[in-house]
């Protein structure tokens, strides 16, 4: 009887580690979903280019549709951002940080390529900053015993 009482005073280390890992995955995934949603909603469907410093406009919808998130077990973190498509494009990086890229235009049946400088139109960094104040609240009560 005494042995049982003493044992009940200690906690099961493996059980605690599993509960913390499960809560960490859940909270980081939820944070990734919030950041993804904020990034997607910041990109509006409009004609023309967005002014520098504001999120880019969507014309076709690929950038907005392919912003995804995923939990990375190796680094215990969540990765949020645009997925690289089959096309060798650097558009998401150039839109976020600014830089030069090649633009292809078709005119009179001919294809013309030229290098252009694009000013930054950040959307991922802004989404993170918008959601950052909400992230600590996700941890409250996240580790539950089983």
MOJOKA-V340682 format. One line per field, one symbol per residue. psi: psi as a letter, one per 20 degrees, with the letter a starting at -180 (. if undefined). A space follows every 50 residues. Layout:
# MOJOKA-V340682
psi->???
This chain:
# MOJOKA-V340682
psi->ghgggghiiqqoghgggggggghgggghggggggggggggihoqoqqaqq qpirqqqpghjggghkorqqpohhjlrppprqqprhpnqjggghggiraq rpppqppljqppqqpqppqpmphghhgghhighighhhhpjhoqq.
